[in-house]
């Protein structure tokens, strides 16, 4: 591992990058910022796994939509790919998208994938929270608000959901559930019948396809999540 930094210019908009190799790096942050950094690291790992050899780098500034985007005034974290030798005992797992749906990756499940599932869920959960926070400003302008959280349950038991991770096994299911509230109560609307204004974003599942036990990882990005929240916002506007 190598750590690099760019010298900060004292004159805004007359910035000349000076790349420095660092012996130590100090991150001075709040607890909440540390939580965000850890989620960003999980996202970087997931992107590396997803993109494989095509992975280049990811920016914290691009990942965190709430971060100030004036690059000369705010710091940035960049995770780049270094070169490393692979020992003969090391197993590299690549998850390929299915042919019919590039948003879902399917691979036979075994316990060696547990850390990949964990990292994937954390990364997509962080994206969901960031996008929900971004859209919540628009909902509040209309007197509503978004409320969402990550849950786990087992197939066939939809009445029960857990806010804590459950064991990885056949029937495992992880999802992000988001709903619209007004005055602290969830909102329903008429869609031919009374329907709760909410949506479910699936993150992962473990289930049998015939005799094979597979894990499915549902890939989301800012664009796909924006479609979910924008659709809910249009319904809210129609209720005005």
Buried (B, 14 or more C-beta within 10 A) or exposed (E): EEEEEBEEEEEEEEBEEEEEEEEEEEEEEEEEEEEBBEBBBBBBBBBBBBEEEEBEEBBBBBBBEEBEEEEEEEBEBBBEBEEEEEEEEEEEEEBEBEEEEEEBBBBEBEEEBEEBBBBBBBBBBBBBBBBBEBBBEBBEEBEBBBBBBBBBBBEEEEEEBEEEBBEBEEBBBBBBBBBBBBEEEEBBEEEEEEEEBBBEBBBBBBBEEEEEBBBBBBBBEBEBBBEBBEEBBEBBEEBE
